[in-house]
Amino acid sequence: MLDERSVSYIWTCGLDQDRCEIEHHLSIFSRVDDGSKDMYQRFEEVHVQRAYDPDWMKLELSKAGFRDVKVYADFEWKEAGDSAQRLFYVAVK
């Protein structure tokens, strides 16, 4: 949850372990400046993320013609270890 004067949001997540998917539901409230009152406009968003086995991902990238596959972790340019929360793949085609 974020609560600031110009924007607020409520963010909930649900995990479907069988599908390896996380579904995010966001309700975003954005302040409307009409000069007279504090009013907010509401937006709804749904985001779905899917997880893949890292070895499978490397194999599929290789089969698709990519080479020099590198895996980085957690929004940092450091090599991914077993404790990484999120993986980023960099490859050359």
N, CA, C and O atoms as a Tinker XYZ file with bonds, in Angstrom:
   372  protein
     1  N      0.844000   -1.167000    0.000000    73     2
     2  CA     0.000000    0.000000    0.000000    64     1     3
     3  C      0.894000    1.235000    0.000000    63     2     4     5
     4  O      1.916000    1.282000    0.683000    81     3
     5  N      0.496000    2.211000   -0.762000    73     3     6
     6  CA     1.162000    3.506000   -0.791000    64     5     7
     7  C      0.100000    4.557000   -0.563000    63     6     8     9
     8  O     -0.978000    4.495000   -1.153000    81     7
     9  N      0.396000    5.526000    0.291000    73     7    10
    10  CA    -0.575000    6.577000    0.567000    64     9    11
    11  C      0.148000    7.916000    0.610000    63    10    12    13
    12  O      0.792000    8.252000    1.605000    81    11
    13  N      0.038000    8.678000   -0.473000    73    11    14
    14  CA     0.602000   10.013000   -0.557000    64    13    15
    15  C     -0.500000   10.963000   -0.985000    63    14    16    17
    16  O     -1.595000   10.527000   -1.339000    81    15
    17  N     -0.223000   12.243000   -0.956000    73    15    18
    18  CA    -1.261000   13.227000   -1.263000    64    17    19
    19  C     -1.743000   13.130000   -2.712000    63    18    20    21
    20  O     -2.942000   13.257000   -2.958000    81    19
    21  N     -0.856000   12.910000   -3.669000    73    19    22
    22  CA    -1.258000   12.928000   -5.076000    64    21    23
    23  C     -1.652000   11.557000   -5.621000    63    22    24    25
    24  O     -2.342000   11.474000   -6.637000    81    23
    25  N     -1.229000   10.500000   -4.971000    73    23    26
    26  CA    -1.562000    9.159000   -5.453000    64    25    27
    27  C     -1.544000    8.171000   -4.286000    63    26    28    29
    28  O     -0.736000    8.279000   -3.363000    81    27
    29  N     -2.452000    7.217000   -4.359000    73    27    30
    30  CA    -2.489000    6.112000   -3.402000    64    29    31
    31  C     -2.826000    4.845000   -4.167000    63    30    32    33
    32  O     -3.502000    4.892000   -5.194000    81    31
    33  N     -2.355000    3.717000   -3.668000    73    31    34
    34  CA    -2.772000    2.469000   -4.298000    64    33    35
    35  C     -2.861000    1.346000   -3.282000    63    34    36    37
    36  O     -2.215000    1.361000   -2.234000    81    35
    37  N     -3.678000    0.383000   -3.633000    73    35    38
    38  CA    -3.822000   -0.855000   -2.876000    64    37    39
    39  C     -3.395000   -1.966000   -3.825000    63    38    40    41
    40  O     -3.882000   -2.047000   -4.953000    81    39
    41  N     -2.492000   -2.816000   -3.371000    73    39    42
    42  CA    -1.906000   -3.831000   -4.226000    64    41    43
    43  C     -2.022000   -5.173000   -3.512000    63    42    44    45
    44  O     -1.487000   -5.352000   -2.418000    81    43
    45  N     -2.724000   -6.115000   -4.139000    73    43    46
    46  CA    -2.828000   -7.461000   -3.577000    64    45    47
    47  C     -2.285000   -8.463000   -4.594000    63    46    48    49
    48  O     -2.327000   -8.219000   -5.800000    81    47
    49  N     -1.783000   -9.577000   -4.106000    73    47    50
    50  CA    -1.194000  -10.602000   -4.967000    64    49    51
    51  C     -1.741000  -11.971000   -4.577000    63    50    52    53
    52  O     -2.061000  -12.228000   -3.416000    81    51
    53  N     -1.838000  -12.833000   -5.571000    73    51    54
    54  CA    -2.226000  -14.215000   -5.326000    64    53    55
    55  C     -1.344000  -15.153000   -6.131000    63    54    56    57
    56  O     -1.076000  -14.896000   -7.305000    81    55
    57  N     -0.892000  -16.233000   -5.518000    73    55    58
    58  CA    -0.018000  -17.203000   -6.162000    64    57    59
    59  C     -0.794000  -18.441000   -6.568000    63    58    60    61
    60  O     -1.506000  -19.032000   -5.755000    81    59
    61  N     -0.656000  -18.833000   -7.830000    73    59    62
    62  CA    -1.187000  -20.105000   -8.331000    64    61    63
    63  C      0.023000  -21.016000   -8.527000    63    62    64    65
    64  O      0.691000  -20.949000   -9.559000    81    63
    65  N      0.304000  -21.857000   -7.549000    73    63    66
    66  CA     1.511000  -22.692000   -7.587000    64    65    67
    67  C      1.490000  -23.691000   -8.740000    63    66    68    69
    68  O      2.535000  -23.977000   -9.324000    81    67
    69  N      0.325000  -24.223000   -9.073000    73    67    70
    70  CA     0.250000  -25.201000  -10.155000    64    69    71
    71  C      0.655000  -24.596000  -11.496000    63    70    72    73
    72  O      1.291000  -25.265000  -12.309000    81    71
    73  N      0.297000  -23.350000  -11.729000    73    71    74
    74  CA     0.621000  -22.669000  -12.994000    64    73    75
    75  C      1.901000  -21.849000  -12.911000    63    74    76    77
    76  O      2.353000  -21.306000  -13.919000    81    75
    77  N      2.495000  -21.753000  -11.715000    73    75    78
    78  CA     3.678000  -20.914000  -11.478000    64    77    79
    79  C      3.401000  -19.470000  -11.889000    63    78    80    81
    80  O      4.214000  -18.839000  -12.565000    81    79
    81  N      2.245000  -18.957000  -11.474000    73    79    82
    82  CA     1.849000  -17.597000  -11.818000    64    81    83
    83  C      1.486000  -16.803000  -10.566000    63    82    84    85
    84  O      0.950000  -17.337000   -9.595000    81    83
    85  N      1.795000  -15.520000  -10.624000    73    83    86
    86  CA     1.365000  -14.583000   -9.589000    64    85    87
    87  C      0.481000  -13.552000  -10.269000    63    86    88    89
    88  O      0.856000  -12.972000  -11.288000    81    87
    89  N     -0.698000  -13.327000   -9.696000    73    87    90
    90  CA    -1.619000  -12.331000  -10.232000    64    89    91
    91  C     -1.669000  -11.153000   -9.270000    63    90    92    93
    92  O     -1.969000  -11.307000   -8.086000    81    91
    93  N     -1.367000   -9.962000   -9.809000    73    91    94
    94  CA    -1.354000   -8.728000   -9.026000    64    93    95
    95  C     -2.602000   -7.919000   -9.366000    63    94    96    97
    96  O     -2.905000   -7.710000  -10.540000    81    95
    97  N     -3.316000   -7.470000   -8.356000    73    95    98
    98  CA    -4.477000   -6.593000   -8.535000    64    97    99
    99  C     -4.139000   -5.252000   -7.897000    63    98   100   101
   100  O     -3.785000   -5.181000   -6.720000    81    99
   101  N     -4.253000   -4.187000   -8.691000    73    99   102
   102  CA    -3.953000   -2.849000   -8.195000    64   101   103
   103  C     -5.173000   -1.954000   -8.330000    63   102   104   105
   104  O     -5.830000   -1.933000   -9.371000    81   103
   105  N     -5.467000   -1.222000   -7.278000    73   103   106
   106  CA    -6.453000   -0.140000   -7.303000    64   105   107
   107  C     -5.666000    1.133000   -7.055000    63   106   108   109
   108  O     -5.111000    1.331000   -5.974000    81   107
   109  N     -5.619000    2.000000   -8.067000    73   107   110
   110  CA    -4.810000    3.211000   -8.014000    64   109   111
   111  C     -5.743000    4.412000   -7.939000    63   110   112   113
   112  O     -6.699000    4.523000   -8.707000    81   111
   113  N     -5.454000    5.298000   -7.013000    73   111   114
   114  CA    -6.242000    6.516000   -6.836000    64   113   115
   115  C     -5.330000    7.710000   -7.107000    63   114   116   117
   116  O     -4.390000    7.971000   -6.355000    81   115
   117  N     -5.620000    8.432000   -8.191000    73   115   118
   118  CA    -4.801000    9.561000   -8.617000    64   117   119
   119  C     -5.559000   10.865000   -8.381000    63   118   120   121
   120  O     -6.708000   11.009000   -8.796000    81   119
   121  N     -4.914000   11.797000   -7.721000    73   119   122
   122  CA    -5.573000   13.070000   -7.370000    64   121   123
   123  C     -5.909000   13.864000   -8.624000    63   122   124   125
   124  O     -5.085000   13.994000   -9.529000    81   123
   125  N     -7.116000   14.389000   -8.667000    73   123   126
   126  CA    -7.582000   15.248000   -9.752000    64   125   127
   127  C     -7.575000   16.673000   -9.216000    63   126   128   129
   128  O     -8.230000   16.973000   -8.218000    81   127
   129  N     -6.839000   17.537000   -9.876000    73   127   130
   130  CA    -6.747000   18.923000   -9.422000    64   129   131
   131  C     -7.808000   19.756000  -10.124000    63   130   132   133
   132  O     -7.593000   20.256000  -11.228000    81   131
   133  N     -8.956000   19.898000   -9.470000    73   131   134
   134  CA   -10.024000   20.709000  -10.066000    64   133   135
   135  C    -10.148000   22.061000   -9.360000    63   134   136   137
   136  O    -11.040000   22.849000   -9.677000    81   135
   137  N     -9.259000   22.327000   -8.409000    73   135   138
   138  CA    -9.224000   23.628000   -7.765000    64   137   139
   139  C    -10.141000   23.811000   -6.577000    63   138   140   141
   140  O     -9.918000   24.709000   -5.765000    81   139
   141  N    -11.173000   22.982000   -6.449000    73   139   142
   142  CA   -12.126000   23.224000   -5.374000    64   141   143
   143  C    -12.149000   22.137000   -4.307000    63   142   144   145
   144  O    -12.357000   22.439000   -3.132000    81   143
   145  N    -11.941000   20.890000   -4.685000    73   143   146
   146  CA   -12.039000   19.790000   -3.725000    64   145   147
   147  C    -10.896000   18.800000   -3.939000    63   146   148   149
   148  O    -10.241000   18.785000   -4.981000    81   147
   149  N    -10.686000   17.987000   -2.929000    73   147   150
   150  CA    -9.757000   16.866000   -3.088000    64   149   151
   151  C    -10.536000   15.699000   -3.679000    63   150   152   153
   152  O    -11.304000   15.033000   -2.985000    81   151
   153  N    -10.329000   15.465000   -4.954000    73   151   154
   154  CA   -10.989000   14.348000   -5.626000    64   153   155
   155  C     -9.923000   13.443000   -6.227000    63   154   156   157
   156  O     -8.837000   13.885000   -6.600000    81   155
   157  N    -10.269000   12.163000   -6.309000    73   155   158
   158  CA    -9.348000   11.177000   -6.848000    64   157   159
   159  C    -10.048000   10.367000   -7.932000    63   158   160   161
   160  O    -11.235000   10.057000   -7.831000    81   159
   161  N     -9.286000   10.032000   -8.973000    73   159   162
   162  CA    -9.795000    9.160000  -10.026000    64   161   163
   163  C     -9.231000    7.762000   -9.764000    63   162   164   165
   164  O     -8.050000    7.606000   -9.456000    81   163
   165  N    -10.085000    6.759000   -9.890000    73   163   166
   166  CA    -9.685000    5.380000   -9.598000    64   165   167
   167  C     -9.383000    4.632000  -10.897000    63   166   168   169
   168  O    -10.128000    4.725000  -11.872000    81   167
   169  N     -8.274000    3.889000  -10.889000    73   167   170
   170  CA    -7.878000    3.028000  -12.002000    64   169   171
   171  C     -7.688000    1.623000  -11.455000    63   170   172   173
   172  O     -7.177000    1.445000  -10.349000    81   171
   173  N     -8.093000    0.642000  -12.219000    73   171   174
   174  CA    -7.890000   -0.761000  -11.845000    64   173   175
   175  C     -6.923000   -1.399000  -12.838000    63   174   176   177
   176  O     -7.030000   -1.179000  -14.045000    81   175
   177  N     -5.988000   -2.183000  -12.332000    73   175   178
   178  CA    -5.052000   -2.903000  -13.184000    64   177   179
   179  C     -4.882000   -4.319000  -12.659000    63   178   180   181
   180  O     -4.980000   -4.576000  -11.460000    81   179
   181  N     -4.623000   -5.231000  -13.591000    73   179   182
   182  CA    -4.284000   -6.613000  -13.251000    64   181   183
   183  C     -3.018000   -6.964000  -14.025000    63   182   184   185
   184  O     -2.940000   -6.752000  -15.235000    81   183
   185  N     -2.032000   -7.499000  -13.317000    73   183   186
   186  CA    -0.782000   -7.930000  -13.932000    64   185   187
   187  C     -0.580000   -9.407000  -13.586000    63   186   188   189
   188  O     -0.813000   -9.825000  -12.452000    81   187
   189  N     -0.151000  -10.180000  -14.562000    73   187   190
   190  CA     0.121000  -11.599000  -14.329000    64   189   191
   191  C      1.580000  -11.872000  -14.664000    63   190   192   193
   192  O      2.056000  -11.516000  -15.741000    81   191
   193  N      2.277000  -12.500000  -13.744000    73   191   194
   194  CA     3.668000  -12.883000  -13.955000    64   193   195
   195  C      3.771000  -14.398000  -13.874000    63   194   196   197
   196  O      3.110000  -15.041000  -13.057000    81   195
   197  N      4.602000  -14.946000  -14.726000    73   195   198
   198  CA     4.821000  -16.392000  -14.720000    64   197   199
   199  C      6.297000  -16.671000  -14.444000    63   198   200   201
   200  O      7.174000  -15.949000  -14.918000    81   199
   201  N      6.556000  -17.706000  -13.686000    73   199   202
   202  CA     7.920000  -18.119000  -13.360000    64   201   203
   203  C      8.294000  -19.335000  -14.204000    63   202   204   205
   204  O      7.457000  -20.189000  -14.498000    81   203
   205  N      9.553000  -19.394000  -14.579000    73   203   206
   206  CA    10.081000  -20.516000  -15.351000    64   205   207
   207  C     11.340000  -21.036000  -14.668000    63   206   208   209
   208  O     12.042000  -20.290000  -13.986000    81   207
   209  N     11.612000  -22.299000  -14.855000    73   207   210
   210  CA    12.835000  -22.896000  -14.343000    64   209   211
   211  C     14.025000  -22.248000  -15.057000    63   210   212   213
   212  O     14.029000  -22.174000  -16.286000    81   211
   213  N     15.038000  -21.774000  -14.314000    73   211   214
   214  CA    16.177000  -21.097000  -14.945000    64   213   215
   215  C     16.927000  -21.958000  -15.964000    63   214   216   217
   216  O     17.356000  -21.446000  -16.999000    81   215
   217  N     17.090000  -23.241000  -15.693000    73   215   218
   218  CA    17.779000  -24.117000  -16.661000    64   217   219
   219  C     16.951000  -24.266000  -17.935000    63   218   220   221
   220  O     17.507000  -24.278000  -19.033000    81   219
   221  N     15.653000  -24.377000  -17.804000    73   219   222
   222  CA    14.770000  -24.469000  -18.970000    64   221   223
   223  C     14.882000  -23.189000  -19.803000    63   222   224   225
   224  O     14.953000  -23.246000  -21.030000    81   223
   225  N     14.896000  -22.038000  -19.129000    73   223   226
   226  CA    14.976000  -20.760000  -19.834000    64   225   227
   227  C     16.275000  -20.651000  -20.629000    63   226   228   229
   228  O     16.261000  -20.223000  -21.783000    81   227
   229  N     17.382000  -21.031000  -20.026000    73   227   230
   230  CA    18.671000  -20.995000  -20.739000    64   229   231
   231  C     18.645000  -21.921000  -21.956000    63   230   232   233
   232  O     19.124000  -21.554000  -23.029000    81   231
   233  N     18.091000  -23.111000  -21.789000    73   231   234
   234  CA    17.997000  -24.067000  -22.887000    64   233   235
   235  C     17.152000  -23.508000  -24.028000    63   234   236   237
   236  O     17.544000  -23.602000  -25.191000    81   235
   237  N     16.006000  -22.933000  -23.707000    73   235   238
   238  CA    15.123000  -22.378000  -24.734000    64   237   239
   239  C     15.773000  -21.202000  -25.454000    63   238   240   241
   240  O     15.613000  -21.057000  -26.666000    81   239
   241  N     16.497000  -20.369000  -24.730000    73   239   242
   242  CA    17.214000  -19.264000  -25.374000    64   241   243
   243  C     18.256000  -19.800000  -26.341000    63   242   244   245
   244  O     18.406000  -19.284000  -27.449000    81   243
   245  N     18.967000  -20.823000  -25.928000    73   243   246
   246  CA    19.969000  -21.457000  -26.797000    64   245   247
   247  C     19.322000  -22.062000  -28.035000    63   246   248   249
   248  O     19.835000  -21.896000  -29.141000    81   247
   249  N     18.206000  -22.759000  -27.866000    73   247   250
   250  CA    17.493000  -23.358000  -28.999000    64   249   251
   251  C     16.973000  -22.297000  -29.965000    63   250   252   253
   252  O     16.822000  -22.562000  -31.158000    81   251
   253  N     16.702000  -21.097000  -29.455000    73   251   254
   254  CA    16.206000  -20.007000  -30.296000    64   253   255
   255  C     17.340000  -19.236000  -30.964000    63   254   256   257
   256  O     17.093000  -18.243000  -31.648000    81   255
   257  N     18.587000  -19.685000  -30.774000    73   255   258
   258  CA    19.716000  -19.072000  -31.451000    64   257   259
   259  C     20.485000  -18.046000  -30.646000    63   258   260   261
   260  O     21.356000  -17.369000  -31.190000    81   259
   261  N     20.187000  -17.914000  -29.367000    73   259   262
   262  CA    20.931000  -16.974000  -28.535000    64   261   263
   263  C     22.179000  -17.642000  -27.990000    63   262   264   265
   264  O     22.221000  -18.861000  -27.821000    81   263
   265  N     23.197000  -16.835000  -27.717000    73   263   266
   266  CA    24.443000  -17.343000  -27.145000    64   265   267
   267  C     24.902000  -16.391000  -26.052000    63   266   268   269
   268  O     24.301000  -15.337000  -25.846000    81   267
   269  N     25.949000  -16.756000  -25.365000    73   267   270
   270  CA    26.494000  -15.941000  -24.279000    64   269   271
   271  C     25.401000  -15.520000  -23.292000    63   270   272   273
   272  O     25.287000  -14.345000  -22.941000    81   271
   273  N     24.615000  -16.478000  -22.860000    73   271   274
   274  CA    23.508000  -16.195000  -21.941000    64   273   275
   275  C     24.062000  -15.930000  -20.543000    63   274   276   277
   276  O     24.785000  -16.751000  -19.979000    81   275
   277  N     23.711000  -14.781000  -20.005000    73   275   278
   278  CA    24.106000  -14.409000  -18.650000    64   277   279
   279  C     22.827000  -14.165000  -17.846000    63   278   280   281
   280  O     21.819000  -13.699000  -18.379000    81   279
   281  N     22.892000  -14.488000  -16.559000    73   279   282
   282  CA    21.725000  -14.337000  -15.694000    64   281   283
   283  C     22.114000  -13.438000  -14.512000    63   282   284   285
   284  O     23.075000  -13.704000  -13.790000    81   283
   285  N     21.339000  -12.373000  -14.345000    73   283   286
   286  CA    21.575000  -11.414000  -13.266000    64   285   287
   287  C     20.382000  -11.429000  -12.310000    63   286   288   289
   288  O     19.308000  -11.934000  -12.635000    81   287
   289  N     20.605000  -10.859000  -11.116000    73   287   290
   290  CA    19.584000  -10.981000  -10.062000    64   289   291
   291  C     19.122000   -9.643000   -9.527000    63   290   292   293
   292  O     19.885000   -8.684000   -9.417000    81   291
   293  N     17.832000   -9.617000   -9.196000    73   291   294
   294  CA    17.246000   -8.615000   -8.313000    64   293   295
   295  C     17.525000   -7.162000   -8.696000    63   294   296   297
   296  O     17.858000   -6.352000   -7.831000    81   295
   297  N     17.395000   -6.822000   -9.976000    73   295   298
   298  CA    17.557000   -5.450000  -10.457000    64   297   299
   299  C     18.972000   -4.907000  -10.261000    63   298   300   301
   300  O     19.176000   -3.693000  -10.244000    81   299
   301  N     19.936000   -5.792000  -10.114000    73   299   302
   302  CA    21.333000   -5.389000   -9.956000    64   301   303
   303  C     22.173000   -6.136000  -10.981000    63   302   304   305
   304  O     21.800000   -7.225000  -11.419000    81   303
   305  N     23.289000   -5.562000  -11.358000    73   303   306
   306  CA    24.177000   -6.228000  -12.305000    64   305   307
   307  C     25.124000   -7.143000  -11.544000    63   306   308   309
   308  O     26.344000   -7.000000  -11.625000    81   307
   309  N     24.545000   -8.088000  -10.801000    73   307   310
   310  CA    25.359000   -9.093000  -10.118000    64   309   311
   311  C     24.850000  -10.468000  -10.554000    63   310   312   313
   312  O     23.663000  -10.658000  -10.818000    81   311
   313  N     25.781000  -11.413000  -10.618000    73   311   314
   314  CA    25.396000  -12.757000  -11.052000    64   313   315
   315  C     24.363000  -13.351000  -10.108000    63   314   316   317
   316  O     24.447000  -13.188000   -8.891000    81   315
   317  N     23.397000  -14.036000  -10.682000    73   315   318
   318  CA    22.314000  -14.614000   -9.884000    64   317   319
   319  C     22.815000  -15.807000   -9.080000    63   318   320   321
   320  O     23.522000  -16.673000   -9.597000    81   319
   321  N     22.440000  -15.835000   -7.819000    73   319   322
   322  CA    22.732000  -16.972000   -6.951000    64   321   323
   323  C     21.422000  -17.664000   -6.580000    63   322   324   325
   324  O     20.358000  -17.297000   -7.078000    81   323
   325  N     21.504000  -18.650000   -5.718000    73   323   326
   326  CA    20.321000  -19.411000   -5.322000    64   325   327
   327  C     19.301000  -18.580000   -4.551000    63   326   328   329
   328  O     18.122000  -18.933000   -4.519000    81   327
   329  N     19.729000  -17.488000   -3.933000    73   327   330
   330  CA    18.805000  -16.678000   -3.134000    64   329   331
   331  C     18.145000  -15.551000   -3.937000    63   330   332   333
   332  O     17.404000  -14.747000   -3.372000    81   331
   333  N     18.405000  -15.486000   -5.236000    73   331   334
   334  CA    17.844000  -14.409000   -6.065000    64   333   335
   335  C     16.320000  -14.479000   -6.088000    63   334   336   337
   336  O     15.739000  -15.559000   -6.197000    81   335
   337  N     15.685000  -13.322000   -5.985000    73   335   338
   338  CA    14.231000  -13.229000   -6.008000    64   337   339
   339  C     13.684000  -13.115000   -7.423000    63   338   340   341
   340  O     12.579000  -13.578000   -7.704000    81   339
   341  N     14.461000  -12.495000   -8.322000    73   339   342
   342  CA    14.003000  -12.265000   -9.688000    64   341   343
   343  C     15.216000  -12.344000  -10.597000    63   342   344   345
   344  O     16.272000  -11.797000  -10.278000    81   343
   345  N     15.071000  -13.022000  -11.729000    73   343   346
   346  CA    16.184000  -13.213000  -12.661000    64   345   347
   347  C     15.993000  -12.396000  -13.923000    63   346   348   349
   348  O     14.878000  -12.233000  -14.417000    81   347
   349  N     17.110000  -11.882000  -14.439000    73   347   350
   350  CA    17.130000  -11.139000  -15.704000    64   349   351
   351  C     18.137000  -11.807000  -16.621000    63   350   352   353
   352  O     19.262000  -12.093000  -16.212000    81   351
   353  N     17.736000  -12.055000  -17.856000    73   351   354
   354  CA    18.580000  -12.759000  -18.812000    64   353   355
   355  C     19.094000  -11.769000  -19.844000    63   354   356   357
   356  O     18.348000  -10.935000  -20.358000    81   355
   357  N     20.392000  -11.881000  -20.135000    73   355   358
   358  CA    21.030000  -11.078000  -21.173000    64   357   359
   359  C     21.684000  -12.072000  -22.124000    63   358   360   361
   360  O     22.426000  -12.952000  -21.689000    81   359
   361  N     21.413000  -11.937000  -23.414000    73   359   362
   362  CA    21.957000  -12.887000  -24.384000    64   361   363
   363  C     22.217000  -12.174000  -25.708000    63   362   364   365
   364  O     21.677000  -11.098000  -25.969000    81   363
   365  N     23.042000  -12.785000  -26.527000    73   363   366
   366  CA    23.416000  -12.230000  -27.832000    64   365   367
   367  C     22.830000  -13.132000  -28.909000    63   366   368   369
   368  O     22.878000  -14.357000  -28.803000    81   367
   369  N     22.274000  -12.510000  -29.950000    73   367   370
   370  CA    21.757000  -13.286000  -31.076000    64   369   371
   371  C     22.503000  -12.917000  -32.335000    63   370   372
   372  O     22.218000  -13.460000  -33.402000    81   371
